């Protein structure tokens, strides 16, 4: 039995809503970007074929296939702009074809199977699954991520923040004994780590306050001051509740349902490193990636592996960072990267799928990751993916990163903003300890105080969607 919420989803035909703006503006830009990227790839393939005649036949065949994909994406952009009927996803031997197409047939019964009329959450998930089908049906392109270069470009521009955070983690190592003797000191860093992950899609070092335990009283004050400066932008702040839960755990397991690759994934890894290295509460962290290129920047297994490999390469960031990092800064990052690598090798850090899983990952060993690329609200997790639900029930804390995970937790429904969080989570509520870290980039919002909503609305009418405001939402088991 699936959960039926008491409110409807957001209406994509409402021209004042963010979903309408997404269909009209954001998605066409994303599709145009894919066309541009593929055109550049084809140009590079052509140059290679000129330089290496022995590879010309193979490369020319890939170019031809690339042109065919460009035509499909261009047609999709054309159809989308004209509110055409959404086409069934072709049988491509990857996950969820029947699932999406069955939903599409249901939408057709009420004439909601077009780009401007389909529920926003379904249509956006469908879009990325359809794009995946274009590539997976072409042998030369099946392992291609059309968003990879964008992810990498943003990551390489994050050098100053990455080196700064690595230095903070280095300094933390010398104070490990002091931390272990005083949970109050751990709490200060825990809250800073939460905020670092909350705002992790930015690249400003101010996300993580530089603190030393030599002068803990002063630096706790600094931490509080930094948090006070950000507090007005955090509309729900359950840091205290999350901490009170964490200190009841001993050598526990934390699961992180990932959001963006690049700098945000780096902050997730740093948070995980902090939890297992400097606290007695956590001894294992499981990361949950997406199996296919998803919502442009979401983490796939290849992204996860590449991130750690890139951090281990001294030239990866040092060559693009200005000013050039010092030898000491590079050493601090190397120490951090070595520790992350060791945690992966030892199983302290793990993915929910085999580490070397390629894009698509349709094998039985990847069954615990498929759910994340469906349009199913998380309140129906037990019904649609009981094995994943059972796995997460065994976790001491499940952290959901980012806006899309928040939309799926709440079903992307027109809940009144003061709806209690456990009500909006439906049957998922209390299944496991849950922490959602989300900067607002969509309309849905729950668990808020009416007065705070009114105050925020008065000073910024776009608070739901402009990314300036955030929620730290915790709900215990």
C-alpha positions as CSV (number, residue, x, y, z in Angstrom):
1,X,0.0,0.0,0.0
2,X,1.5,3.3,-1.1
3,X,1.1,6.4,1.0
4,X,-1.5,9.0,-0.1
5,X,-0.7,12.5,1.1
6,X,-3.5,14.9,2.0
7,X,-2.2,17.6,-0.4
8,X,-1.5,17.6,-4.1
9,X,2.0,18.0,-5.8
10,X,3.0,21.4,-7.1
11,X,1.2,22.3,-10.3
12,X,3.8,22.6,-13.1
13,X,1.3,24.8,-15.1
14,X,1.3,27.5,-12.4
15,X,3.4,30.2,-14.1
16,X,4.3,31.7,-10.7
17,X,5.8,28.4,-9.4
18,X,9.4,27.3,-9.6
19,X,8.5,24.1,-11.4
20,X,7.2,26.1,-14.4
21,X,10.4,28.1,-14.5
22,X,12.4,24.9,-14.4
23,X,10.6,23.5,-17.5
24,X,10.8,26.8,-19.4
25,X,14.3,27.9,-18.5
26,X,16.5,25.4,-16.6
27,X,15.9,22.2,-18.5
28,X,16.4,23.7,-22.0
29,X,19.7,25.2,-20.8
30,X,20.8,21.8,-19.4
31,X,20.0,20.1,-22.7
32,X,21.8,22.8,-24.7
33,X,24.8,22.3,-22.5
34,X,24.8,18.5,-23.4
35,X,24.6,19.3,-27.1
36,X,27.6,21.7,-26.8
37,X,29.6,19.2,-24.8
38,X,29.0,16.4,-27.2
39,X,29.9,18.7,-30.1
40,X,33.2,19.4,-28.4
41,X,33.8,15.7,-27.8
42,X,33.1,14.9,-31.5
43,X,35.5,17.7,-32.5
44,X,38.2,16.2,-30.4
45,X,37.5,12.7,-31.8
46,X,37.8,14.1,-35.3
47,X,41.2,15.6,-34.5
48,X,42.4,12.3,-33.1
49,X,41.2,10.4,-36.1
50,X,43.3,12.8,-38.3
51,X,46.4,12.2,-36.1
52,X,46.0,8.4,-35.9
53,X,44.8,6.8,-39.2
54,X,44.9,3.4,-37.5
55,X,42.0,4.5,-35.2
56,X,40.1,6.5,-37.8
57,X,37.4,3.8,-38.5
58,X,36.6,3.3,-34.8
59,X,36.7,7.0,-34.0
60,X,34.5,7.9,-37.0
61,X,32.0,5.4,-35.9
62,X,31.9,7.0,-32.5
63,X,31.5,10.4,-34.1
64,X,28.5,9.2,-36.1
65,X,26.9,7.8,-32.9
66,X,27.6,11.1,-31.1
67,X,25.8,13.0,-33.9
68,X,22.8,10.7,-33.5
69,X,22.7,11.4,-29.7
70,X,23.0,15.2,-30.4
71,X,20.0,14.9,-32.7
72,X,18.0,13.1,-30.0
73,X,18.8,15.6,-27.4
74,X,18.0,18.5,-29.8
75,X,14.6,16.9,-30.6
76,X,13.9,16.5,-26.9
77,X,14.6,20.2,-26.3
78,X,12.3,21.1,-29.2
79,X,9.5,18.8,-27.9
80,X,9.9,20.0,-24.4
81,X,9.5,23.7,-25.4
82,X,6.2,22.8,-27.2
83,X,4.8,20.7,-24.4
84,X,4.7,17.6,-26.5
85,X,3.9,14.1,-25.1
86,X,6.7,12.5,-23.2
87,X,7.9,9.4,-25.1
88,X,8.3,6.0,-23.5
89,X,11.8,5.1,-22.4
90,X,13.1,2.5,-24.8
91,X,14.1,-1.0,-23.5
92,X,17.8,-0.4,-22.9
93,X,18.6,-3.2,-20.5
94,X,19.0,-0.8,-17.6
95,X,16.9,-0.2,-14.5
96,X,13.3,1.2,-14.2
97,X,12.2,1.2,-17.8
98,X,8.9,-0.5,-17.1
99,X,8.5,1.6,-13.9
100,X,8.8,4.9,-15.7
101,X,6.7,3.8,-18.6
102,X,3.9,2.5,-16.4
103,X,3.7,5.8,-14.6
104,X,3.7,7.5,-18.0
105,X,0.7,5.5,-19.1
106,X,-1.2,6.4,-15.9
107,X,-0.4,10.1,-16.5
108,X,-1.8,9.8,-20.1
109,X,-5.2,8.8,-18.7
110,X,-5.5,12.3,-17.3
111,X,-3.6,14.0,-20.1
112,X,-0.7,14.8,-17.8
113,X,1.9,13.0,-19.9
114,X,3.3,16.2,-21.4
115,X,6.3,18.3,-20.3
116,X,4.3,21.1,-18.8
117,X,1.6,19.0,-17.2
118,X,3.4,16.0,-15.6
119,X,4.2,16.3,-11.9
120,X,7.5,18.1,-11.6
121,X,9.3,15.4,-9.5
122,X,8.3,12.7,-11.9
123,X,9.2,14.7,-15.0
124,X,12.6,15.7,-13.8
125,X,13.5,12.2,-12.8
126,X,12.2,10.9,-16.1
127,X,14.3,13.4,-18.0
128,X,17.6,12.1,-16.6
129,X,16.5,8.5,-17.1
130,X,15.6,9.2,-20.7
131,X,18.9,11.0,-21.3
132,X,20.7,7.9,-19.9
133,X,18.9,5.7,-22.5
134,X,20.3,7.8,-25.3
135,X,23.8,7.0,-24.2
136,X,23.4,3.4,-23.1
137,X,21.9,2.4,-26.4
138,X,25.2,3.4,-28.1
139,X,28.1,1.0,-27.4
140,X,30.8,3.7,-27.9
141,X,29.0,6.1,-25.5
142,X,27.4,3.9,-22.9
143,X,30.0,4.8,-20.2
144,X,29.9,8.5,-21.0
145,X,28.7,11.0,-18.4
146,X,27.7,14.2,-20.2
147,X,28.1,16.2,-17.0
148,X,31.5,14.9,-16.0
149,X,33.5,17.9,-17.3
150,X,31.2,20.3,-15.5
151,X,31.7,18.4,-12.2
152,X,35.5,18.3,-12.7
153,X,35.7,22.0,-13.6
154,X,33.9,23.1,-10.4
155,X,36.0,20.8,-8.3
156,X,39.3,22.2,-9.7
157,X,38.2,25.7,-8.8
158,X,37.7,24.7,-5.2
159,X,41.4,24.5,-4.4
160,X,41.7,27.3,-1.8
161,X,38.8,25.9,0.3
162,X,40.1,22.3,0.0
163,X,43.6,23.2,1.1
164,X,42.3,25.3,4.0
165,X,40.0,22.5,5.2
166,X,42.9,20.0,4.9
167,X,45.0,22.2,7.1
168,X,42.3,22.4,9.7
169,X,42.0,18.6,9.8
170,X,45.8,18.4,10.1
171,X,45.7,20.7,13.1
172,X,42.9,18.7,14.6
173,X,45.1,15.6,14.6
174,X,47.4,17.1,17.1
175,X,44.5,17.7,19.5
176,X,42.9,14.3,19.2
177,X,43.6,13.4,22.9
178,X,42.0,16.7,24.1
179,X,38.9,15.9,22.0
180,X,38.6,12.4,23.3
181,X,38.6,13.7,26.9
182,X,35.9,16.3,26.4
183,X,32.8,15.7,24.4
184,X,31.9,19.4,24.6
185,X,34.9,20.1,22.4
186,X,33.8,17.5,19.9
187,X,30.4,19.1,19.8
188,X,31.8,22.4,18.6
189,X,33.5,20.8,15.7
190,X,30.5,18.6,15.0
191,X,28.3,21.6,14.5
192,X,30.9,23.3,12.3
193,X,31.1,20.1,10.2
194,X,27.3,20.0,9.8
195,X,27.3,23.6,8.5
196,X,30.2,22.9,6.2
197,X,28.2,20.0,4.7
198,X,25.0,22.1,4.7
199,X,26.6,24.9,2.6
200,X,29.0,22.5,0.8
201,X,28.0,23.6,-2.7
202,X,29.8,26.8,-2.1
203,X,33.6,27.1,-2.2
204,X,34.2,29.6,0.6
205,X,36.5,28.7,3.4
206,X,34.3,30.5,5.8
207,X,32.1,27.4,5.8
208,X,34.5,25.9,8.3
209,X,35.6,28.0,11.1
210,X,39.4,27.8,11.8
211,X,39.6,26.6,15.4
212,X,42.3,25.4,17.6
213,X,41.9,23.6,20.9
214,X,44.7,25.5,22.5
215,X,42.3,28.3,23.4
216,X,39.1,26.4,23.4
217,X,37.0,29.0,25.3
218,X,37.8,31.7,22.8
219,X,37.4,29.4,19.8
220,X,34.0,28.1,21.0
221,X,33.0,31.7,21.1
222,X,34.3,32.1,17.5
223,X,32.3,29.0,16.5
224,X,29.2,30.4,18.1
225,X,29.7,33.8,16.5
226,X,30.1,32.2,13.0
227,X,27.0,30.2,13.5
228,X,25.1,33.2,14.7
229,X,26.0,35.1,11.6
230,X,24.5,32.2,9.5
231,X,21.7,31.5,11.9
232,X,19.2,33.9,10.3
233,X,19.5,31.9,7.1
234,X,18.8,28.5,8.8
235,X,15.0,28.3,9.1
236,X,15.0,25.0,10.9
237,X,18.0,24.2,13.0
238,X,18.1,20.7,14.6
239,X,21.9,20.6,15.3
240,X,21.3,20.2,19.0
241,X,18.9,17.3,18.5
242,X,21.3,15.6,16.1
243,X,24.1,16.0,18.6
244,X,22.1,14.6,21.5
245,X,21.3,11.6,19.4
246,X,24.9,11.0,18.2
247,X,26.3,10.9,21.7
248,X,24.1,8.0,22.5
249,X,25.8,5.9,19.8
250,X,29.0,3.9,20.3
251,X,31.1,2.7,17.3
252,X,28.0,3.1,15.2
253,X,27.3,3.3,11.4
254,X,26.4,6.5,9.6
255,X,24.9,6.4,6.1
256,X,25.1,9.4,3.8
257,X,22.8,9.6,0.8
258,X,24.9,11.8,-1.4
259,X,24.1,14.9,-3.4
260,X,26.7,16.7,-5.5
261,X,30.1,15.6,-6.7
262,X,33.2,17.8,-6.4
263,X,33.6,20.1,-3.5
264,X,30.4,19.0,-1.8
265,X,31.5,15.3,-1.9
266,X,34.8,16.5,-0.4
267,X,33.1,18.1,2.5
268,X,31.0,14.9,3.0
269,X,34.3,12.9,3.1
270,X,35.8,15.3,5.6
271,X,32.7,15.1,7.8
272,X,32.9,11.3,7.7
273,X,36.6,11.5,8.4
274,X,35.9,13.6,11.5
275,X,33.3,11.2,12.7
276,X,35.4,8.1,12.6
277,X,38.8,9.6,13.4
278,X,37.9,12.1,16.2
279,X,34.8,10.8,17.9
280,X,34.0,7.5,19.7
281,X,30.5,7.5,18.2
282,X,31.1,6.3,14.6
283,X,33.3,3.5,13.2
284,X,31.8,3.1,9.7
285,X,30.3,5.3,7.1
286,X,28.3,4.0,4.0
287,X,28.0,6.4,1.1
288,X,25.0,6.0,-1.3
289,X,25.6,7.2,-4.9
290,X,23.4,7.4,-8.0
291,X,24.0,4.7,-10.6
292,X,23.5,7.0,-13.6
293,X,24.3,10.7,-14.4
294,X,21.6,12.4,-12.4
295,X,20.4,16.0,-11.9
296,X,23.7,17.2,-13.6
297,X,26.0,17.0,-10.6
298,X,25.0,14.0,-8.4
299,X,27.7,11.6,-7.3
300,X,28.1,8.4,-9.3
301,X,30.5,5.5,-8.3
302,X,33.1,6.7,-10.9
303,X,32.8,10.2,-9.4
304,X,33.4,8.9,-5.9
305,X,36.5,7.0,-7.0
306,X,37.8,9.9,-9.1
307,X,37.5,12.3,-6.2
308,X,39.8,10.4,-3.9
309,X,42.2,9.6,-6.7
310,X,42.3,13.3,-7.6
311,X,43.0,14.4,-4.0
312,X,45.9,11.9,-4.0
313,X,47.4,13.5,-7.1
314,X,49.6,16.4,-6.0
315,X,49.3,18.2,-9.3
316,X,45.5,18.0,-9.5
317,X,44.6,21.1,-7.5
318,X,48.0,22.7,-7.1
319,X,48.2,23.6,-10.8
320,X,44.9,25.4,-10.8
321,X,44.9,27.0,-7.4
322,X,45.9,30.7,-7.0
323,X,48.0,31.5,-5.1
324,X,50.0,28.4,-5.5
325,X,49.6,26.3,-2.3
326,X,52.6,26.0,-0.1
327,X,54.5,22.7,0.4
328,X,53.0,22.5,3.9
329,X,49.4,22.9,2.5
330,X,50.0,20.2,-0.1
331,X,51.4,17.9,2.6
332,X,48.3,18.5,4.7
333,X,46.0,17.5,1.8
334,X,48.2,14.5,1.0
335,X,47.8,13.3,4.7
336,X,44.0,13.7,4.5
337,X,43.8,12.0,1.1
338,X,46.0,9.1,2.3
339,X,43.7,8.6,5.3
340,X,40.6,8.7,3.1
341,X,42.1,6.1,0.8
342,X,43.0,3.9,3.7
343,X,39.5,4.1,5.1
344,X,38.1,3.0,1.8
345,X,40.6,0.2,1.5
346,X,39.9,-1.0,5.0
347,X,36.1,-0.8,4.6
348,X,35.7,1.9,7.2
349,X,34.3,4.0,4.3
350,X,32.3,2.1,1.7
351,X,29.8,2.6,-1.1
352,X,26.4,0.9,-1.1
353,X,27.6,-0.8,-4.4
354,X,30.9,-2.4,-5.3
355,X,33.6,0.3,-5.6
356,X,34.3,-0.3,-9.3
357,X,30.7,-0.2,-10.4
358,X,30.4,1.4,-13.8
359,X,27.6,3.7,-14.9
360,X,24.3,1.8,-15.1
361,X,25.3,-0.8,-12.5
362,X,22.5,-3.2,-13.4
363,X,24.1,-6.2,-11.6
364,X,22.5,-7.8,-8.6
365,X,25.3,-6.4,-6.4
366,X,24.0,-2.8,-7.2
367,X,20.4,-3.5,-6.0
368,X,20.7,-1.2,-3.0
369,X,21.4,1.9,-5.2
370,X,18.6,1.6,-7.8
371,X,15.9,3.2,-5.7
372,X,17.6,6.6,-5.7
373,X,17.0,7.1,-9.5
374,X,13.3,6.4,-9.4
375,X,10.7,9.2,-8.9
376,X,9.3,7.4,-5.8
377,X,8.9,9.5,-2.7
378,X,10.9,8.1,0.1
379,X,7.8,7.5,2.3
380,X,7.2,4.5,0.0
381,X,10.7,3.0,0.4
382,X,9.6,0.0,2.4
383,X,7.0,-0.9,-0.3
384,X,9.2,-0.3,-3.3
385,X,12.6,-1.3,-2.0
386,X,12.3,-3.3,1.3
387,X,15.9,-4.4,1.2
388,X,17.2,-0.8,1.1
389,X,14.7,0.2,3.8
390,X,16.0,-2.8,6.0
391,X,19.6,-1.7,5.4
392,X,18.9,1.9,6.5
393,X,16.9,0.6,9.6
394,X,20.2,-0.8,10.8
395,X,21.9,2.6,10.6
396,X,22.6,4.8,13.6
397,X,22.1,7.9,11.5
398,X,21.1,8.4,7.9
399,X,22.1,11.8,6.5
400,X,20.2,13.0,3.4
401,X,22.1,15.6,1.5
402,X,20.7,18.4,-0.7
403,X,17.5,19.7,-2.2
404,X,16.4,16.7,-4.3
405,X,16.6,14.3,-1.4
406,X,14.5,16.7,0.6
407,X,11.9,16.9,-2.2
408,X,11.7,13.1,-2.2
409,X,11.6,12.9,1.6
410,X,8.5,15.1,1.6
411,X,7.1,13.9,-1.8
412,X,7.4,17.4,-3.3
413,X,3.9,18.0,-2.0
414,X,2.2,21.3,-1.2
415,X,2.4,20.8,2.5
416,X,1.8,23.9,4.6
417,X,5.3,24.9,5.7
418,X,4.4,24.4,9.4
419,X,3.4,20.7,8.8
420,X,5.3,18.6,11.4
421,X,8.3,16.8,9.9
422,X,7.1,13.4,10.9
423,X,3.8,13.9,9.2
424,X,5.4,15.0,6.0
425,X,7.7,12.0,6.0
426,X,4.7,9.7,6.1
427,X,5.4,6.0,6.8
428,X,9.2,6.6,6.6
429,X,9.1,8.7,9.8
430,X,10.8,7.0,12.7
431,X,12.1,4.1,10.6
432,X,15.7,5.3,11.4
433,X,17.4,8.4,12.8
434,X,17.3,10.9,10.0
435,X,19.2,14.1,9.4
436,X,18.4,16.2,6.3
437,X,20.8,19.0,5.3
438,X,19.2,21.1,2.6
439,X,19.7,24.5,1.0
440,X,16.3,25.6,-0.4
441,X,16.1,25.3,-4.2
442,X,12.5,24.1,-4.6
443,X,9.1,25.1,-3.2
444,X,8.4,22.4,-0.7
445,X,9.1,23.2,3.0
446,X,7.9,21.6,6.2
447,X,8.6,21.6,9.9
448,X,8.8,25.3,10.2
449,X,7.5,27.8,12.8
450,X,4.6,29.9,11.3
451,X,6.2,33.1,12.7
452,X,9.6,32.3,11.1
453,X,7.9,31.6,7.8
454,X,6.0,35.0,7.9
455,X,9.2,36.9,8.8
456,X,11.2,35.2,6.1
457,X,8.5,35.7,3.5
458,X,8.5,39.4,4.4
459,X,12.2,39.9,3.8
460,X,12.7,37.5,0.9
461,X,9.7,36.3,-1.2
462,X,12.1,33.8,-3.0
463,X,13.3,32.1,0.2
464,X,11.9,28.7,-1.0
465,X,14.0,28.6,-4.1
466,X,17.0,30.9,-4.2
467,X,19.5,28.8,-2.2
468,X,20.1,31.5,0.4
469,X,18.1,29.7,3.1
470,X,18.6,26.2,4.6
471,X,17.1,23.6,6.9
472,X,18.9,21.2,9.3
473,X,16.1,18.7,10.0
474,X,16.5,15.8,12.4
475,X,14.0,13.1,13.4
476,X,14.9,10.3,15.7
477,X,14.0,6.6,15.4
